[in-house]
C-alpha cells in the first residue's frame, strides 16, 4: 500500500467526470487500499479517485467512531435522496477551508463493494453527507461551488473530508 498525492484546488482533474470501473480486479483493489490509507493519513472522512489523479468512479468513506470502518463505493449512484440538512463541510483537496452547505438528509446509493458485489446502502446524517460529497467528486463537482454564499472560513483544524 502507498500514500497517494492529493490533488488540490485548481487542479483541472477535479472538474472532470470519471469512468465506470468495468472489472474489480487486483489493480482496482490496490487503488482502493491506497485511497483508504491516504484518507486515513490526512484524517479525511472521504476520498474520491479524481483526488488522487485517477478518473475512475471510485470513492472511499470512513466515519471513524460514527461508523463501522471504511466503506468502498465502486460505480456509486445515488438512486434516492430525502430531506435536507445544512452542515459544515470541508474537503482534502481544499485544505483548511470549510463552509456551510445543504446536503440531502438521507440517501440511498447503489454501488459495487471491494469484492465486485452489488450493494445498496441507506445512509443518513454525516454518512449521507459524505456520500453526496464523494459522488459529486465523481461527477466532476467540488463542494466549494455549492456552498452557502458567505459561509466560507479558514481553519487549522484537521476535521476534513
Ligand atoms: Ni472532497
Backbone and ligand atoms as CSV (ligand in chain L), in Angstrom:
chain,resi,resn,atom,element,x,y,z
A,1,UNK,N,N,0.845,-1.188,0.000
A,1,UNK,CA,C,0.000,0.000,0.000
A,1,UNK,C,C,0.887,1.247,0.000
A,2,UNK,N,N,0.291,2.316,-0.442
A,2,UNK,CA,C,1.076,3.541,-0.567
A,2,UNK,C,C,0.178,4.760,-0.407
A,3,UNK,N,N,0.782,5.792,0.133
A,3,UNK,CA,C,0.079,7.072,0.223
A,3,UNK,C,C,0.135,7.725,-1.157
A,4,UNK,N,N,-0.994,8.167,-1.656
A,4,UNK,CA,C,-1.021,8.847,-2.952
A,4,UNK,C,C,-1.065,10.362,-2.734
A,5,UNK,N,N,-0.601,11.080,-3.746
A,5,UNK,CA,C,-0.591,12.541,-3.679
A,5,UNK,C,C,-2.001,13.076,-3.905
A,6,UNK,N,N,-2.433,13.953,-3.038
A,6,UNK,CA,C,-3.779,14.524,-3.166
A,6,UNK,C,C,-3.746,15.752,-4.078
A,7,UNK,N,N,-4.600,15.730,-5.081
A,7,UNK,CA,C,-4.711,16.873,-5.994
A,7,UNK,C,C,-5.487,17.987,-5.296
A,8,UNK,N,N,-4.974,19.201,-5.433
A,8,UNK,CA,C,-5.544,20.328,-4.700
A,8,UNK,C,C,-6.351,21.254,-5.596
A,9,UNK,N,N,-7.115,22.126,-4.957
A,9,UNK,CA,C,-7.938,23.114,-5.636
A,9,UNK,C,C,-7.171,23.745,-6.793
A,10,UNK,N,N,-7.828,23.891,-7.924
A,10,UNK,CA,C,-7.195,24.486,-9.092
A,10,UNK,C,C,-6.719,23.431,-10.076
A,11,UNK,N,N,-6.559,22.196,-9.599
A,11,UNK,CA,C,-6.166,21.097,-10.492
A,11,UNK,C,C,-7.371,20.722,-11.366
A,12,UNK,N,N,-7.180,20.782,-12.668
A,12,UNK,CA,C,-8.291,20.559,-13.607
A,12,UNK,C,C,-8.931,19.180,-13.471
A,13,UNK,N,N,-8.159,18.227,-12.979
A,13,UNK,CA,C,-8.697,16.859,-12.881
A,13,UNK,C,C,-9.914,16.789,-11.950
A,14,UNK,N,N,-9.962,17.721,-11.002
A,14,UNK,CA,C,-11.090,17.725,-10.051
A,14,UNK,C,C,-12.414,18.098,-10.716
A,15,UNK,N,N,-12.345,18.681,-11.919
A,15,UNK,CA,C,-13.565,19.116,-12.616
A,15,UNK,C,C,-13.967,18.147,-13.720
A,16,UNK,N,N,-13.229,17.039,-13.818
A,16,UNK,CA,C,-13.506,16.079,-14.893
A,16,UNK,C,C,-14.401,14.949,-14.408
A,17,UNK,N,N,-15.181,14.414,-15.338
A,17,UNK,CA,C,-16.030,13.282,-14.998
A,17,UNK,C,C,-15.230,11.995,-15.009
A,18,UNK,N,N,-15.673,11.040,-14.211
A,18,UNK,CA,C,-14.958,9.774,-14.101
A,18,UNK,C,C,-15.603,8.711,-14.983
A,19,UNK,N,N,-14.851,7.638,-15.201
A,19,UNK,CA,C,-15.380,6.500,-15.957
A,19,UNK,C,C,-15.704,5.354,-15.002
A,20,UNK,N,N,-16.725,4.603,-15.338
A,20,UNK,CA,C,-17.084,3.452,-14.509
A,20,UNK,C,C,-15.986,2.395,-14.535
A,21,UNK,N,N,-15.883,1.688,-13.443
A,21,UNK,CA,C,-14.975,0.552,-13.364
A,21,UNK,C,C,-15.659,-0.637,-14.027
A,22,UNK,N,N,-14.952,-1.305,-14.931
A,22,UNK,CA,C,-15.564,-2.449,-15.619
A,22,UNK,C,C,-15.394,-3.746,-14.832
A,23,UNK,N,N,-14.189,-3.959,-14.327
A,23,UNK,CA,C,-13.922,-5.171,-13.537
A,23,UNK,C,C,-13.172,-4.770,-12.271
A,24,UNK,N,N,-13.630,-5.285,-11.132
A,24,UNK,CA,C,-12.920,-5.026,-9.882
A,24,UNK,C,C,-11.778,-6.043,-9.778
A,25,UNK,N,N,-10.657,-5.658,-10.374
A,25,UNK,CA,C,-9.500,-6.562,-10.401
A,25,UNK,C,C,-8.463,-6.132,-9.363
A,26,UNK,N,N,-7.312,-6.804,-9.397
A,26,UNK,CA,C,-6.260,-6.519,-8.425
A,26,UNK,C,C,-5.812,-5.065,-8.403
A,27,UNK,N,N,-5.754,-4.473,-9.602
A,27,UNK,CA,C,-5.297,-3.069,-9.672
A,27,UNK,C,C,-6.286,-2.138,-8.982
A,28,UNK,N,N,-7.568,-2.437,-9.154
A,28,UNK,CA,C,-8.606,-1.623,-8.508
A,28,UNK,C,C,-8.531,-1.798,-6.988
A,29,UNK,N,N,-8.347,-3.042,-6.552
A,29,UNK,CA,C,-8.246,-3.305,-5.115
A,29,UNK,C,C,-7.054,-2.552,-4.521
A,30,UNK,N,N,-5.941,-2.560,-5.254
A,30,UNK,CA,C,-4.756,-1.838,-4.782
A,30,UNK,C,C,-5.024,-0.330,-4.698
A,31,UNK,N,N,-5.687,0.194,-5.707
A,31,UNK,CA,C,-6.029,1.619,-5.705
A,31,UNK,C,C,-6.912,1.946,-4.502
A,32,UNK,N,N,-7.927,1.115,-4.260
A,32,UNK,CA,C,-8.841,1.348,-3.135
A,32,UNK,C,C,-8.068,1.327,-1.812
A,33,UNK,N,N,-7.158,0.338,-1.670
A,33,UNK,CA,C,-6.365,0.260,-0.432
A,33,UNK,C,C,-5.511,1.513,-0.249
A,34,UNK,N,N,-4.928,1.985,-1.337
A,34,UNK,CA,C,-4.130,3.216,-1.268
A,34,UNK,C,C,-5.004,4.416,-0.914
A,35,UNK,N,N,-6.200,4.451,-1.483
A,35,UNK,CA,C,-7.107,5.572,-1.196
A,35,UNK,C,C,-7.502,5.586,0.284
A,36,UNK,N,N,-7.770,4.403,0.836
A,36,UNK,CA,C,-8.144,4.332,2.258
A,36,UNK,C,C,-6.969,4.782,3.125
A,37,UNK,N,N,-5.774,4.302,2.764
A,37,UNK,CA,C,-4.586,4.684,3.533
A,37,UNK,C,C,-4.344,6.205,3.454
A,38,UNK,N,N,-4.546,6.756,2.269
A,38,UNK,CA,C,-4.334,8.194,2.065
A,38,UNK,C,C,-5.376,9.002,2.841
A,39,UNK,N,N,-6.625,8.546,2.788
A,39,UNK,CA,C,-7.702,9.217,3.543
A,39,UNK,C,C,-7.380,9.224,5.035
A,40,UNK,N,N,-6.942,8.079,5.545
A,40,UNK,CA,C,-6.620,7.986,6.974
A,40,UNK,C,C,-5.440,8.875,7.343
A,41,UNK,N,N,-4.429,8.873,6.476
A,41,UNK,CA,C,-3.222,9.671,6.742
A,41,UNK,C,C,-3.572,11.155,6.945
A,42,UNK,N,N,-4.541,11.639,6.158
A,42,UNK,CA,C,-4.898,13.063,6.233
A,42,UNK,C,C,-6.186,13.304,7.028
A,43,UNK,N,N,-6.607,12.277,7.791
A,43,UNK,CA,C,-7.802,12.402,8.646
A,43,UNK,C,C,-9.048,12.795,7.881
A,44,UNK,N,N,-9.173,12.306,6.653
A,44,UNK,CA,C,-10.363,12.614,5.868
A,44,UNK,C,C,-11.501,11.660,6.186
A,45,UNK,N,N,-12.712,12.147,5.953
A,45,UNK,CA,C,-13.905,11.304,6.110
A,45,UNK,C,C,-14.207,10.585,4.790
A,46,UNK,N,N,-13.705,11.154,3.692
A,46,UNK,CA,C,-13.936,10.539,2.389
A,46,UNK,C,C,-12.864,10.953,1.400
A,47,UNK,N,N,-12.746,10.154,0.347
A,47,UNK,CA,C,-11.781,10.478,-0.710
A,47,UNK,C,C,-12.290,9.852,-2.009
A,48,UNK,N,N,-12.235,10.622,-3.079
A,48,UNK,CA,C,-12.678,10.138,-4.393
A,48,UNK,C,C,-11.461,9.990,-5.306
A,49,UNK,N,N,-11.532,9.029,-6.233
A,49,UNK,CA,C,-10.376,8.725,-7.075
A,49,UNK,C,C,-9.788,9.947,-7.811
A,50,UNK,N,N,-10.612,10.873,-8.331
A,50,UNK,CA,C,-10.007,12.034,-9.008
A,50,UNK,C,C,-9.072,12.838,-8.088
A,51,UNK,N,N,-9.324,12.764,-6.781
A,51,UNK,CA,C,-8.469,13.484,-5.831
A,51,UNK,C,C,-7.077,12.886,-5.730
A,52,UNK,N,N,-6.908,11.653,-6.222
A,52,UNK,CA,C,-5.550,11.095,-6.321
A,52,UNK,C,C,-5.160,10.941,-7.796
A,53,UNK,N,N,-5.854,11.686,-8.664
A,53,UNK,CA,C,-5.448,11.769,-10.066
A,53,UNK,C,C,-5.961,10.660,-10.959
A,54,UNK,N,N,-6.944,9.913,-10.488
A,54,UNK,CA,C,-7.461,8.775,-11.255
A,54,UNK,C,C,-8.926,9.036,-11.615
A,55,UNK,N,N,-9.220,9.033,-12.919
A,55,UNK,CA,C,-10.593,9.348,-13.346
A,55,UNK,C,C,-11.452,8.086,-13.421
A,56,UNK,N,N,-11.568,7.439,-12.283
A,56,UNK,CA,C,-12.437,6.262,-12.176
A,56,UNK,C,C,-13.508,6.533,-11.126
A,57,UNK,N,N,-14.668,5.874,-11.329
A,57,UNK,CA,C,-15.809,6.106,-10.444
A,57,UNK,C,C,-15.668,5.279,-9.155
A,58,UNK,N,N,-14.770,5.744,-8.292
A,58,UNK,CA,C,-14.467,5.053,-7.030
A,58,UNK,C,C,-14.343,6.086,-5.910
A,59,UNK,N,N,-14.956,5.766,-4.768
A,59,UNK,CA,C,-14.786,6.617,-3.587
A,59,UNK,C,C,-14.681,5.746,-2.348
A,60,UNK,N,N,-14.024,6.283,-1.339
A,60,UNK,CA,C,-13.969,5.618,-0.040
A,60,UNK,C,C,-14.434,6.604,1.026
A,61,UNK,N,N,-15.026,6.054,2.076
A,61,UNK,CA,C,-15.555,6.868,3.173
A,61,UNK,C,C,-15.205,6.165,4.474
A,62,UNK,N,N,-14.865,6.945,5.501
A,62,UNK,CA,C,-14.721,6.380,6.839
A,62,UNK,C,C,-15.245,7.400,7.839
A,63,UNK,N,N,-16.250,6.996,8.597
A,63,UNK,CA,C,-16.846,7.904,9.590
A,63,UNK,C,C,-16.207,7.732,10.962
A,64,UNK,N,N,-15.132,6.938,11.027
A,64,UNK,CA,C,-14.410,6.710,12.278
A,64,UNK,C,C,-15.373,6.260,13.383
A,65,UNK,N,N,-15.382,6.981,14.512
A,65,UNK,CA,C,-16.197,6.488,15.649
A,65,UNK,C,C,-17.698,6.535,15.352
A,66,UNK,N,N,-18.085,7.254,14.320
A,66,UNK,CA,C,-19.509,7.312,13.983
A,66,UNK,C,C,-19.923,6.253,12.957
A,67,UNK,N,N,-18.983,5.410,12.554
A,67,UNK,CA,C,-19.306,4.399,11.543
A,67,UNK,C,C,-18.743,3.034,11.893
A,68,UNK,N,N,-18.758,2.141,10.905
A,68,UNK,CA,C,-18.302,0.764,11.131
A,68,UNK,C,C,-17.050,0.444,10.329
A,69,UNK,N,N,-16.186,1.423,10.127
A,69,UNK,CA,C,-14.964,1.180,9.366
A,69,UNK,C,C,-15.098,1.687,7.938
A,70,UNK,N,N,-14.029,1.549,7.156
A,70,UNK,CA,C,-14.014,2.108,5.798
A,70,UNK,C,C,-15.078,1.474,4.885
A,71,UNK,N,N,-15.693,2.310,4.081
A,71,UNK,CA,C,-16.684,1.868,3.097
A,71,UNK,C,C,-16.130,2.164,1.710
A,72,UNK,N,N,-16.187,1.169,0.835
A,72,UNK,CA,C,-15.716,1.347,-0.543
A,72,UNK,C,C,-16.916,1.426,-1.474
A,73,UNK,N,N,-16.940,2.440,-2.302
A,73,UNK,CA,C,-18.033,2.608,-3.271
A,73,UNK,C,C,-17.441,2.613,-4.673
A,74,UNK,N,N,-17.730,1.556,-5.428
A,74,UNK,CA,C,-17.274,1.460,-6.816
A,74,UNK,C,C,-18.497,1.623,-7.706
A,75,UNK,N,N,-18.402,2.520,-8.663
A,75,UNK,CA,C,-19.534,2.874,-9.543
A,75,UNK,C,C,-20.782,3.279,-8.758
A,76,UNK,N,N,-20.637,4.144,-7.753
A,76,UNK,CA,C,-21.824,4.501,-6.967
A,76,UNK,C,C,-22.755,5.456,-7.706
A,77,UNK,N,N,-24.042,5.203,-7.512
A,77,UNK,CA,C,-25.078,6.127,-7.997
A,77,UNK,C,C,-26.097,6.311,-6.897
A,78,UNK,N,N,-26.428,7.568,-6.621
A,78,UNK,CA,C,-27.480,7.854,-5.645
A,78,UNK,C,C,-28.812,7.670,-6.357
A,79,UNK,N,N,-29.623,6.738,-5.852
A,79,UNK,CA,C,-30.896,6.465,-6.520
A,79,UNK,C,C,-32.064,7.160,-5.823
A,80,UNK,N,N,-31.819,7.631,-4.590
A,80,UNK,CA,C,-32.878,8.360,-3.901
A,80,UNK,C,C,-32.284,9.326,-2.879
A,81,UNK,N,N,-32.865,10.514,-2.807
A,81,UNK,CA,C,-32.478,11.496,-1.791
A,81,UNK,C,C,-33.731,11.907,-1.046
A,82,UNK,N,N,-33.567,12.134,0.265
A,82,UNK,CA,C,-34.722,12.536,1.062
A,82,UNK,C,C,-34.324,13.618,2.046
A,83,UNK,N,N,-35.106,14.676,2.123
A,83,UNK,CA,C,-34.881,15.726,3.105
A,83,UNK,C,C,-33.634,16.539,2.827
A,84,UNK,N,N,-33.373,17.500,3.703
A,84,UNK,CA,C,-32.193,18.355,3.557
A,84,UNK,C,C,-31.568,18.580,4.921
A,85,UNK,N,N,-30.259,18.784,4.921
A,85,UNK,CA,C,-29.557,19.172,6.148
A,85,UNK,C,C,-28.534,20.241,5.775
A,86,UNK,N,N,-28.435,21.261,6.643
A,86,UNK,CA,C,-27.408,22.287,6.447
A,86,UNK,C,C,-26.251,21.937,7.371
A,87,UNK,N,N,-25.087,21.724,6.767
A,87,UNK,CA,C,-23.953,21.161,7.515
A,87,UNK,C,C,-22.650,21.892,7.197
A,88,UNK,N,N,-21.695,21.765,8.099
A,88,UNK,CA,C,-20.341,22.251,7.839
A,88,UNK,C,C,-19.623,21.189,7.023
A,89,UNK,N,N,-18.801,21.669,6.078
A,89,UNK,CA,C,-18.131,20.702,5.214
A,89,UNK,C,C,-16.751,21.198,4.813
A,90,UNK,N,N,-15.861,20.227,4.583
A,90,UNK,CA,C,-14.534,20.516,4.062
A,90,UNK,C,C,-14.174,19.439,3.065
A,91,UNK,N,N,-12.938,19.493,2.566
A,91,UNK,CA,C,-12.522,18.544,1.534
A,91,UNK,C,C,-11.000,18.488,1.545
A,92,UNK,N,N,-10.431,17.300,1.424
A,92,UNK,CA,C,-8.973,17.180,1.460
A,92,UNK,C,C,-8.290,17.941,0.319
A,93,UNK,N,N,-9.028,18.232,-0.750
A,93,UNK,CA,C,-8.451,18.996,-1.858
A,93,UNK,C,C,-8.495,20.509,-1.600
A,94,UNK,N,N,-9.147,20.903,-0.505
A,94,UNK,CA,C,-9.249,22.321,-0.127
A,94,UNK,C,C,-8.812,22.455,1.333
A,95,UNK,N,N,-7.519,22.290,1.591
A,95,UNK,CA,C,-7.047,22.231,2.977
A,95,UNK,C,C,-7.463,23.453,3.793
A,96,UNK,N,N,-7.969,23.178,4.969
A,96,UNK,CA,C,-8.343,24.222,5.943
A,96,UNK,C,C,-9.487,25.123,5.516
A,97,UNK,N,N,-10.191,24.770,4.453
A,97,UNK,CA,C,-11.343,25.581,4.050
A,97,UNK,C,C,-12.629,24.833,4.396
A,98,UNK,N,N,-13.494,25.558,5.087
A,98,UNK,CA,C,-14.770,24.969,5.494
A,98,UNK,C,C,-15.891,25.943,5.147
A,99,UNK,N,N,-17.086,25.393,4.967
A,99,UNK,CA,C,-18.231,26.245,4.673
A,99,UNK,C,C,-19.507,25.477,4.980
A,100,UNK,N,N,-20.597,26.217,5.009
A,100,UNK,CA,C,-21.897,25.567,5.169
A,100,UNK,C,C,-22.455,25.210,3.794
A,101,UNK,N,N,-23.131,24.074,3.770
A,101,UNK,CA,C,-23.666,23.568,2.517
A,101,UNK,C,C,-24.946,22.800,2.829
A,102,UNK,N,N,-25.843,22.754,1.868
A,102,UNK,CA,C,-27.071,21.977,2.040
A,102,UNK,C,C,-26.886,20.629,1.354
A,103,UNK,N,N,-27.079,19.569,2.110
A,103,UNK,CA,C,-26.956,18.198,1.600
A,103,UNK,C,C,-28.254,17.444,1.886
A,104,UNK,N,N,-28.505,16.365,1.140
A,104,UNK,CA,C,-29.663,15.545,1.480
A,104,UNK,C,C,-29.489,14.921,2.868
A,105,UNK,N,N,-30.604,14.780,3.583
A,105,UNK,CA,C,-30.556,14.208,4.923
A,105,UNK,C,C,-30.378,12.688,4.854
A,106,UNK,N,N,-31.014,12.101,3.845
A,106,UNK,CA,C,-30.890,10.659,3.638
A,106,UNK,C,C,-30.606,10.402,2.168
A,107,UNK,N,N,-29.825,9.385,1.906
A,107,UNK,CA,C,-29.629,8.944,0.522
A,107,UNK,C,C,-29.667,7.417,0.472
A,108,UNK,N,N,-30.054,6.929,-0.671
A,108,UNK,CA,C,-29.858,5.511,-0.963
A,108,UNK,C,C,-28.901,5.455,-2.146
A,109,UNK,N,N,-27.812,4.709,-1.973
A,109,UNK,CA,C,-26.800,4.622,-3.022
A,109,UNK,C,C,-26.627,3.163,-3.435
A,110,UNK,N,N,-26.493,2.948,-4.733
A,110,UNK,CA,C,-26.157,1.626,-5.258
A,110,UNK,C,C,-24.727,1.675,-5.758
A,111,UNK,N,N,-23.988,0.616,-5.484
A,111,UNK,CA,C,-22.577,0.576,-5.874
A,111,UNK,C,C,-22.111,-0.870,-5.884
A,112,UNK,N,N,-20.841,-1.057,-6.246
A,112,UNK,CA,C,-20.183,-2.340,-6.049
A,112,UNK,C,C,-19.263,-2.198,-4.849
A,113,UNK,N,N,-19.118,-3.262,-4.090
A,113,UNK,CA,C,-18.159,-3.228,-2.989
A,113,UNK,C,C,-16.791,-3.706,-3.487
A,114,UNK,N,N,-15.857,-3.870,-2.567
A,114,UNK,CA,C,-14.486,-4.223,-2.937
A,114,UNK,C,C,-14.393,-5.626,-3.568
A,115,UNK,N,N,-15.425,-6.446,-3.343
A,115,UNK,CA,C,-15.466,-7.782,-3.964
A,115,UNK,C,C,-16.202,-7.786,-5.296
A,116,UNK,N,N,-16.615,-6.593,-5.747
A,116,UNK,CA,C,-17.339,-6.506,-7.009
A,116,UNK,C,C,-18.805,-6.890,-6.875
A,117,UNK,N,N,-19.265,-6.973,-5.638
A,117,UNK,CA,C,-20.644,-7.368,-5.374
A,117,UNK,C,C,-21.539,-6.130,-5.288
A,118,UNK,N,N,-22.710,-6.238,-5.895
A,118,UNK,CA,C,-23.636,-5.105,-5.883
A,118,UNK,C,C,-24.204,-4.893,-4.485
A,119,UNK,N,N,-24.149,-3.643,-4.020
A,119,UNK,CA,C,-24.700,-3.330,-2.700
A,119,UNK,C,C,-25.609,-2.117,-2.792
A,120,UNK,N,N,-26.555,-2.066,-1.866
A,120,UNK,CA,C,-27.442,-0.906,-1.762
A,120,UNK,C,C,-27.320,-0.411,-0.327
A,121,UNK,N,N,-26.941,0.834,-0.169
A,121,UNK,CA,C,-26.700,1.371,1.176
A,121,UNK,C,C,-27.668,2.521,1.439
A,122,UNK,N,N,-28.334,2.452,2.577
A,122,UNK,CA,C,-29.177,3.564,3.017
A,122,UNK,C,C,-28.392,4.325,4.068
A,123,UNK,N,N,-28.266,5.621,3.874
A,123,UNK,CA,C,-27.429,6.404,4.778
A,123,UNK,C,C,-28.167,7.663,5.204
A,124,UNK,N,N,-27.872,8.120,6.424
A,124,UNK,CA,C,-28.405,9.408,6.836
A,124,UNK,C,C,-27.356,10.203,7.588
A,125,UNK,N,N,-27.661,11.470,7.837
A,125,UNK,CA,C,-26.752,12.328,8.598
A,125,UNK,C,C,-25.405,12.472,7.920
A,126,UNK,N,N,-24.337,12.317,8.736
A,126,UNK,CA,C,-22.975,12.508,8.224
A,126,UNK,C,C,-22.658,11.535,7.085
A,127,UNK,N,N,-23.168,10.316,7.180
A,127,UNK,CA,C,-22.887,9.314,6.141
A,127,UNK,C,C,-23.526,9.755,4.815
A,128,UNK,N,N,-24.746,10.252,4.886
A,128,UNK,CA,C,-25.421,10.744,3.673
A,128,UNK,C,C,-24.670,11.938,3.088
A,129,UNK,N,N,-24.221,12.818,3.971
A,129,UNK,CA,C,-23.436,13.990,3.539
A,129,UNK,C,C,-22.174,13.545,2.814
A,130,UNK,N,N,-21.473,12.582,3.406
A,130,UNK,CA,C,-20.212,12.121,2.820
A,130,UNK,C,C,-20.445,11.455,1.454
A,131,UNK,N,N,-21.483,10.651,1.360
A,131,UNK,CA,C,-21.781,10.002,0.072
A,131,UNK,C,C,-22.096,11.055,-0.980
A,132,UNK,N,N,-22.912,12.032,-0.608
A,132,UNK,CA,C,-23.277,13.099,-1.547
A,132,UNK,C,C,-22.027,13.855,-2.024
A,133,UNK,N,N,-21.137,14.164,-1.073
A,133,UNK,CA,C,-19.890,14.882,-1.380
A,133,UNK,C,C,-19.007,14.067,-2.331
A,134,UNK,N,N,-18.848,12.773,-2.044
A,134,UNK,CA,C,-17.956,11.949,-2.864
A,134,UNK,C,C,-18.547,11.677,-4.257
A,135,UNK,N,N,-19.853,11.440,-4.321
A,135,UNK,CA,C,-20.474,11.216,-5.639
A,135,UNK,C,C,-20.362,12.497,-6.482
A,136,UNK,N,N,-20.475,13.658,-5.833
A,136,UNK,CA,C,-20.224,14.911,-6.567
A,136,UNK,C,C,-18.831,14.909,-7.200
A,137,UNK,N,N,-17.824,14.524,-6.417
A,137,UNK,CA,C,-16.454,14.462,-6.957
A,137,UNK,C,C,-16.410,13.602,-8.222
A,138,UNK,N,N,-17.130,12.480,-8.194
A,138,UNK,CA,C,-17.083,11.538,-9.315
A,138,UNK,C,C,-17.791,12.094,-10.545
A,139,UNK,N,N,-18.621,13.124,-10.304
A,139,UNK,CA,C,-19.288,13.818,-11.410
A,139,UNK,C,C,-18.559,15.114,-11.782
A,140,UNK,N,N,-17.368,15.305,-11.249
A,140,UNK,CA,C,-16.570,16.488,-11.569
A,140,UNK,C,C,-17.004,17.750,-10.843
A,141,UNK,N,N,-17.690,17.557,-9.709
A,141,UNK,CA,C,-18.166,18.714,-8.936
A,141,UNK,C,C,-17.460,18.779,-7.585
A,142,UNK,N,N,-17.090,19.998,-7.187
A,142,UNK,CA,C,-16.442,20.175,-5.885
A,142,UNK,C,C,-17.341,21.004,-4.968
A,143,UNK,N,N,-17.239,20.752,-3.664
A,143,UNK,CA,C,-18.179,21.349,-2.708
A,143,UNK,C,C,-18.174,22.866,-2.724
A,144,UNK,N,N,-17.009,23.437,-3.000
A,144,UNK,CA,C,-16.851,24.890,-2.912
A,144,UNK,C,C,-17.795,25.629,-3.891
A,145,UNK,N,N,-18.173,24.948,-4.970
A,145,UNK,CA,C,-19.073,25.561,-5.955
A,145,UNK,C,C,-20.535,25.491,-5.524
A,146,UNK,N,N,-20.821,24.809,-4.412
A,146,UNK,CA,C,-22.208,24.610,-3.993
A,146,UNK,C,C,-22.489,25.156,-2.593
A,147,UNK,N,N,-21.504,25.836,-1.992
A,147,UNK,CA,C,-21.661,26.268,-0.600
A,147,UNK,C,C,-22.653,27.422,-0.490
A,148,UNK,N,N,-23.126,27.616,0.750
A,148,UNK,CA,C,-23.991,28.768,1.021
A,148,UNK,C,C,-23.098,30.009,1.005
A,149,UNK,N,N,-23.407,30.984,0.135
A,149,UNK,CA,C,-22.537,32.158,-0.014
A,149,UNK,C,C,-22.257,32.843,1.332
A,150,UNK,N,N,-21.026,33.254,1.517
A,150,UNK,CA,C,-20.649,34.000,2.718
A,150,UNK,C,C,-20.300,33.137,3.915
A,151,UNK,N,N,-20.326,31.825,3.766
A,151,UNK,CA,C,-20.071,30.949,4.927
A,151,UNK,C,C,-18.671,30.335,4.936
A,152,UNK,N,N,-17.868,30.652,3.931
A,152,UNK,CA,C,-16.525,30.055,3.830
A,152,UNK,C,C,-15.610,30.605,4.916
A,153,UNK,N,N,-14.901,29.711,5.598
A,153,UNK,CA,C,-13.913,30.165,6.571
A,153,UNK,C,C,-12.696,29.259,6.562
A,154,UNK,N,N,-11.603,29.796,7.046
A,154,UNK,CA,C,-10.365,29.028,7.140
A,154,UNK,C,C,-10.185,28.471,8.534
A,155,UNK,N,N,-9.663,27.289,8.606
A,155,UNK,CA,C,-9.459,26.662,9.908
A,155,UNK,C,C,-8.216,25.812,9.859
A,156,UNK,N,N,-7.548,25.728,10.986
A,156,UNK,CA,C,-6.366,24.863,11.049
A,156,UNK,C,C,-6.728,23.488,11.616
A,157,UNK,N,N,-8.005,23.322,11.980
A,157,UNK,CA,C,-8.442,22.023,12.495
A,157,UNK,C,C,-8.251,20.954,11.422
A,158,UNK,N,N,-7.995,19.700,11.838
A,158,UNK,CA,C,-7.878,18.675,10.798
A,158,UNK,C,C,-9.131,17.811,10.705
A,159,UNK,N,N,-10.257,18.461,10.798
A,159,UNK,CA,C,-11.547,17.801,10.692
A,159,UNK,C,C,-12.021,17.869,9.249
A,160,UNK,N,N,-11.305,17.174,8.367
A,160,UNK,CA,C,-11.549,17.359,6.934
A,160,UNK,C,C,-12.273,16.188,6.295
A,161,UNK,N,N,-12.759,16.451,5.093
A,161,UNK,CA,C,-13.412,15.385,4.328
A,161,UNK,C,C,-12.693,15.209,3.022
L,1,NI,NI,NI,-13.797,16.172,-1.181
